[in-house]
Amino acid sequence: MKKSSYSPNISRRKLLLASAGAVVPMAMRSSRAVAQEVTMTLHHFLGPKAPAHAKFLEPWAKKIETESGGKIKIELFPSMSMGGKPPELFAQVRDGVADIVWTLPGYTPGQFPRSEVFELPGVHRGSAKATNLAIQDVYSMVADDFKDVKVLLLFAHAGNAIHTVDKAVRTPADLKGLKLRTPSRTGAWVIEAYGAEPVGMPLPSLPEALSKKAVDGALIPFEVVPAIKLQEMTKYSIQGADGSRFGTSLFLFAMNKGRYDGLSDDLKKVIDANSGVALAPVAGDLWNSFEEPGKKMRKDAGGEIIELTAEEKAAFAALDEGVVNRWIEEATKNGLDGKALVEAAKAAMAKNSG
């Protein structure tokens, strides 16, 4: 195997983790060789029972180990167990504190201006798979957002539904005055357009915010209902009858650039074969399937899923146009061709939907 040119500053990483009150991974405690030729850390914010961990990240790590003939071992650290807070994950992978992270670009608003286009209502249509394939088709248009890391996959979940503690919602007017958690800047704009007040926070903070009545609901997919027991804290969930949602959120699965560059060519091939175009439909099918258990849990707990009629959803869609125009105007002011990005994203979505 080609000797790695990547030499992470183990002492620095240990110091950063220790300062965050985290346990230093075994792989970082010694520079002596271990049985596997490469050991990497994978850090994320959800618990080990969350579908993202159990059905996506863990199987992916095992697949990498198998296909590399055991030359790559990936140690998973869920629940921010390497230290820090969810919004710090991108900086951790960029700086080499973690080798791989799974996070949301939306946790650091404004840092990824191009890729936000796929979060916009009217672009995402309710299928994670369709959006994932569309992202791959036009990835070159958003690639500069992530030039500091090795992107394994940029992808979407099935879309945001509106979940409320005790307010049935069928019109934008029903949301007036409510405080809703948002995962991203674009989500905040959607909430504002509907007359509600956005409250930005990472997902792990939502249960406490709901219990303390700091928010009246949230903009999230059904996927996370089991993970945070949302069915116990909210009564209503709202979506379009055709499965349409109120925009979506993007996930970023990324590796430290130096870590990737330091791999031998044969190990790079293993990583490449399990990322990008090859991984996009896999993640799409998984995230679409993650919705049903959450929906069932909502109903079994006595809650209600309100499916808006086409006429009712149109009232929200009319306000969505203002959000898209706002995004185009801001992107243009920042030197991007916002209109071209929206048109390209919608064309790619049309191609991959249906």
C-alpha positions as CSV (number, residue, x, y, z in Angstrom):
1,M,0.0,0.0,0.0
2,K,1.2,3.5,-0.8
3,K,2.3,5.3,2.3
4,S,-0.2,7.9,3.4
5,S,1.0,11.5,2.9
6,Y,-1.6,12.6,5.4
7,S,-0.3,12.9,9.0
8,P,-3.1,14.3,11.2
9,N,-1.9,16.3,14.2
10,I,-2.9,13.7,16.8
11,S,-2.0,15.9,19.7
12,R,-4.0,18.8,18.4
13,R,-7.1,16.5,17.8
14,K,-6.7,15.0,21.3
15,L,-6.6,18.5,22.7
16,L,-9.6,19.7,20.8
17,L,-11.6,16.7,21.9
18,A,-10.5,16.8,25.5
19,S,-11.4,20.5,25.7
20,A,-14.9,19.6,24.5
21,G,-15.2,17.1,27.4
22,A,-15.1,14.1,25.0
23,V,-13.5,10.7,25.3
24,V,-10.5,10.5,22.9
25,P,-11.1,7.7,20.4
26,M,-8.8,4.7,20.8
27,A,-7.5,5.3,17.2
28,M,-6.1,8.7,18.3
29,R,-4.3,7.6,21.5
30,S,-1.3,6.1,19.8
31,S,0.5,6.6,16.5
32,R,1.5,3.0,16.4
33,A,0.2,0.9,13.6
34,V,-3.1,-1.0,14.2
35,A,-4.4,-4.1,12.4
36,Q,-6.2,-2.0,9.9
37,E,-4.0,0.1,7.6
38,V,-6.4,3.1,7.9
39,T,-8.7,4.0,10.8
40,M,-11.1,6.9,10.4
41,T,-13.6,8.5,12.7
42,L,-17.2,9.3,11.6
43,H,-18.9,11.9,13.7
44,H,-22.6,13.0,13.7
45,F,-25.3,14.4,15.9
46,L,-28.1,11.7,16.1
47,G,-28.2,8.8,18.4
48,P,-27.2,5.2,17.5
49,K,-30.9,4.1,17.2
50,A,-31.8,6.8,14.6
51,P,-32.4,5.5,11.1
52,A,-29.6,7.6,9.7
53,H,-27.1,5.9,11.9
54,A,-28.5,2.3,11.9
55,K,-29.5,2.0,8.3
56,F,-27.2,4.4,6.4
57,L,-24.0,5.3,8.2
58,E,-23.3,2.0,9.9
59,P,-23.9,-0.1,6.8
60,W,-21.9,2.3,4.7
61,A,-18.9,2.0,7.1
62,K,-19.2,-1.8,7.1
63,K,-19.3,-1.8,3.3
64,I,-16.2,0.3,3.1
65,E,-14.4,-2.1,5.4
66,T,-15.5,-5.1,3.5
67,E,-14.7,-3.8,0.0
68,S,-11.3,-2.5,1.2
69,G,-10.4,-6.0,2.4
70,G,-10.2,-4.6,6.0
71,K,-7.7,-1.9,5.0
72,I,-10.1,0.8,6.0
73,K,-11.9,0.7,9.4
74,I,-14.4,3.4,10.3
75,E,-15.2,4.1,13.9
76,L,-18.7,5.7,14.4
77,F,-19.2,8.4,17.0
78,P,-23.0,9.3,17.2
79,S,-24.6,11.9,19.5
80,M,-21.7,14.4,19.2
81,S,-19.6,11.9,21.3
82,M,-16.4,13.4,20.0
83,G,-17.4,16.7,21.4
84,G,-18.7,20.0,20.2
85,K,-22.1,21.0,18.9
86,P,-23.9,20.1,15.7
87,P,-23.2,23.4,14.0
88,E,-19.5,22.7,14.5
89,L,-19.4,19.5,12.5
90,F,-18.5,21.0,9.2
91,A,-15.5,22.8,10.8
92,Q,-14.5,19.6,12.4
93,V,-14.2,17.7,9.2
94,R,-12.6,20.6,7.3
95,D,-10.0,21.0,10.0
96,G,-9.3,17.3,10.5
97,V,-10.8,17.0,14.0
98,A,-13.0,14.3,12.6
99,D,-12.2,12.3,9.4
100,I,-15.8,12.1,8.2
101,V,-19.0,13.8,9.3
102,W,-22.7,13.7,8.5
103,T,-24.4,17.0,9.1
104,L,-26.7,19.6,7.6
105,P,-25.4,22.6,5.7
106,G,-28.3,24.5,7.1
107,Y,-26.7,24.4,10.5
108,T,-24.3,27.1,9.3
109,P,-26.6,29.5,7.5
110,G,-25.2,31.5,4.6
111,Q,-22.0,29.3,4.3
112,F,-23.3,27.2,1.4
113,P,-25.3,29.7,-0.8
114,R,-25.5,27.7,-4.0
115,S,-26.7,24.4,-2.7
116,E,-29.6,26.1,-0.8
117,V,-31.5,26.1,-4.1
118,F,-32.5,22.5,-3.5
119,E,-34.1,23.3,-0.2
120,L,-36.5,25.8,-1.7
121,P,-40.2,25.0,-1.8
122,G,-41.3,24.4,-5.3
123,V,-37.9,22.8,-6.2
124,H,-38.1,19.8,-3.9
125,R,-41.3,17.9,-4.7
126,G,-41.5,15.3,-1.9
127,S,-39.2,12.6,-3.1
128,A,-35.7,12.3,-1.6
129,K,-34.6,10.0,-4.4
130,A,-35.7,12.4,-7.1
131,T,-34.0,15.4,-5.4
132,N,-30.8,13.3,-4.8
133,L,-30.5,12.4,-8.5
134,A,-31.3,16.0,-9.5
135,I,-28.4,17.2,-7.3
136,Q,-26.0,14.8,-9.0
137,D,-27.1,16.1,-12.4
138,V,-26.2,19.7,-11.7
139,Y,-23.6,19.2,-8.9
140,S,-21.0,21.2,-10.8
141,M,-23.2,24.3,-10.2
142,V,-23.0,24.0,-6.4
143,A,-19.6,22.3,-6.0
144,D,-17.8,25.5,-5.0
145,D,-19.8,25.5,-1.7
146,F,-17.8,22.5,-0.6
147,K,-14.4,23.0,-2.0
148,D,-12.7,22.7,1.4
149,V,-13.8,19.1,1.9
150,K,-14.2,15.8,0.0
151,V,-17.9,15.4,-0.5
152,L,-19.2,11.9,-0.3
153,L,-22.8,12.8,-0.9
154,L,-24.9,15.9,-0.8
155,F,-28.5,14.8,-0.5
156,A,-32.0,15.6,0.8
157,H,-34.6,14.0,3.1
158,A,-38.2,13.4,2.0
159,G,-39.2,17.0,2.8
160,N,-40.4,19.1,5.7
161,A,-43.9,18.6,7.1
162,I,-45.3,21.1,9.6
163,H,-45.8,19.5,13.1
164,T,-47.7,21.5,15.8
165,V,-48.3,20.9,19.5
166,D,-52.0,21.6,19.5
167,K,-53.0,23.7,16.4
168,A,-54.7,22.1,13.4
169,V,-53.4,23.9,10.3
170,R,-55.2,24.1,6.9
171,T,-54.3,27.7,5.9
172,P,-51.3,30.0,6.3
173,A,-53.5,32.1,8.6
174,D,-53.7,29.2,11.0
175,L,-49.9,29.6,11.6
176,K,-50.1,33.3,12.4
177,G,-48.2,34.0,15.7
178,L,-46.9,30.4,16.2
179,K,-43.2,29.8,16.8
180,L,-41.8,27.0,14.6
181,R,-38.4,25.4,14.8
182,T,-36.5,25.5,11.5
183,P,-33.3,23.6,10.5
184,S,-32.1,26.1,8.0
185,R,-32.2,29.7,6.7
186,T,-34.5,28.7,3.8
187,G,-36.9,27.0,6.2
188,A,-36.9,30.3,8.2
189,W,-38.0,32.2,5.2
190,V,-40.8,29.7,4.5
191,I,-42.1,30.1,8.1
192,E,-41.9,33.9,7.9
193,A,-43.8,33.8,4.6
194,Y,-46.6,31.8,6.3
195,G,-46.9,34.4,9.1
196,A,-45.2,32.4,11.8
197,E,-42.0,33.1,13.7
198,P,-39.0,30.9,12.9
199,V,-36.7,29.6,15.7
200,G,-33.5,28.1,14.4
201,M,-32.0,25.2,16.3
202,P,-30.4,21.8,15.7
203,L,-32.7,18.8,16.0
204,P,-31.3,17.5,19.3
205,S,-32.5,20.7,20.9
206,L,-36.1,20.4,19.8
207,P,-37.6,18.1,22.5
208,E,-36.5,20.4,25.2
209,A,-37.8,23.5,23.3
210,L,-41.2,21.8,22.9
211,S,-41.4,20.7,26.5
212,K,-40.6,24.2,27.7
213,K,-43.0,25.7,25.2
214,A,-40.3,27.7,23.6
215,V,-41.7,26.6,20.2
216,D,-45.2,25.6,19.1
217,G,-44.1,23.2,16.5
218,A,-41.4,22.4,13.9
219,L,-40.6,22.0,10.3
220,I,-39.2,18.5,10.0
221,P,-39.8,15.2,8.1
222,F,-41.7,12.3,9.7
223,E,-38.4,10.4,9.7
224,V,-37.4,12.0,13.0
225,V,-40.7,11.2,14.9
226,P,-39.4,8.0,16.4
227,A,-35.9,9.3,17.2
228,I,-37.1,12.2,19.4
229,K,-40.6,10.8,20.3
230,L,-42.2,13.7,18.5
231,Q,-45.6,12.0,18.7
232,E,-45.6,12.5,22.5
233,M,-45.1,16.3,22.2
234,T,-47.2,17.3,19.2
235,K,-50.7,16.4,18.0
236,Y,-50.8,17.5,14.3
237,S,-48.7,16.9,11.2
238,I,-49.5,18.7,8.0
239,Q,-48.5,17.9,4.4
240,G,-49.9,18.0,0.9
241,A,-52.3,15.3,-0.2
242,D,-49.9,14.4,-3.0
243,G,-47.1,14.0,-0.5
244,S,-45.7,17.5,-1.3
245,R,-43.9,19.2,1.5
246,F,-42.8,22.7,2.6
247,G,-39.3,22.6,1.2
248,T,-36.6,20.2,2.4
249,S,-33.3,20.1,4.2
250,L,-30.0,19.0,2.7
251,F,-27.5,16.6,4.4
252,L,-23.8,16.7,3.8
253,F,-21.8,13.5,4.1
254,A,-18.1,14.6,3.8
255,M,-14.5,13.5,4.4
256,N,-11.5,15.6,5.4
257,K,-9.8,16.5,2.1
258,G,-6.3,15.7,3.3
259,R,-7.4,12.4,4.7
260,Y,-8.8,11.4,1.3
261,D,-5.9,12.7,-0.6
262,G,-3.5,10.7,1.6
263,L,-5.2,7.4,0.7
264,S,-3.6,5.0,-1.7
265,D,-5.3,4.8,-5.2
266,D,-6.9,1.5,-4.4
267,L,-8.5,2.8,-1.3
268,K,-9.6,6.0,-3.0
269,K,-11.4,3.8,-5.5
270,V,-13.3,2.1,-2.7
271,I,-14.5,5.4,-1.3
272,D,-15.4,6.8,-4.8
273,A,-17.4,3.6,-5.6
274,N,-19.5,4.3,-2.5
275,S,-20.2,8.0,-2.9
276,G,-21.7,10.5,-5.3
277,V,-23.8,9.0,-8.1
278,A,-23.5,5.5,-6.8
279,L,-24.8,6.5,-3.3
280,A,-27.4,9.0,-4.2
281,P,-30.3,6.6,-5.1
282,V,-29.4,4.4,-2.1
283,A,-29.8,7.3,0.2
284,G,-33.0,8.5,-1.6
285,D,-34.7,5.1,-1.3
286,L,-33.7,4.9,2.4
287,W,-34.9,8.4,3.3
288,N,-38.2,7.9,1.5
289,S,-38.7,4.7,3.4
290,F,-37.9,6.4,6.7
291,E,-41.2,8.4,6.5
292,E,-43.7,5.5,7.0
293,P,-42.7,4.5,10.6
294,G,-42.9,8.1,11.7
295,K,-46.4,8.5,10.1
296,K,-47.6,5.2,11.8
297,M,-46.3,6.3,15.1
298,R,-48.1,9.6,14.8
299,K,-51.4,7.9,14.1
300,D,-50.9,5.2,16.7
301,A,-50.4,7.8,19.4
302,G,-53.8,9.4,18.5
303,G,-52.4,12.3,16.5
304,E,-53.6,13.4,13.2
305,I,-51.9,13.8,9.8
306,I,-53.7,16.6,7.9
307,E,-53.4,16.2,4.2
308,L,-54.2,19.5,2.5
309,T,-56.4,19.5,-0.5
310,A,-54.9,20.9,-3.8
311,E,-56.7,24.2,-3.2
312,E,-55.4,24.4,0.4
313,K,-51.9,23.6,-0.6
314,A,-52.1,26.2,-3.4
315,A,-52.5,29.0,-0.8
316,F,-49.1,27.9,0.7
317,A,-47.6,27.6,-2.8
318,A,-48.5,31.1,-3.6
319,L,-46.4,32.3,-0.7
320,D,-43.6,29.9,-1.6
321,E,-43.0,31.9,-4.8
322,G,-42.1,34.9,-2.7
323,V,-39.5,32.8,-0.9
324,V,-38.0,31.6,-4.2
325,N,-37.9,35.2,-5.5
326,R,-36.3,36.4,-2.3
327,W,-33.6,33.7,-2.6
328,I,-32.9,34.6,-6.2
329,E,-32.5,38.3,-5.4
330,E,-30.1,37.6,-2.5
331,A,-28.1,35.1,-4.6
332,T,-27.8,37.7,-7.4
333,K,-26.7,40.4,-5.0
334,N,-23.9,38.0,-3.8
335,G,-22.6,37.5,-7.4
336,L,-24.4,34.3,-8.2
337,D,-26.8,33.7,-11.0
338,G,-29.8,32.8,-8.7
339,K,-32.3,32.6,-11.5
340,A,-30.1,30.2,-13.5
341,L,-29.6,28.0,-10.4
342,V,-33.3,27.8,-9.7
343,E,-34.1,27.0,-13.4
344,A,-31.4,24.3,-13.5
345,A,-32.5,22.7,-10.3
346,K,-36.2,22.7,-11.4
347,A,-35.3,21.2,-14.8
348,A,-33.2,18.5,-13.1
349,M,-36.1,17.8,-10.7
350,A,-38.6,17.5,-13.6
351,K,-36.2,15.0,-15.3
352,N,-35.9,12.8,-12.2
353,S,-39.5,13.0,-11.0
354,G,-42.5,10.9,-12.0
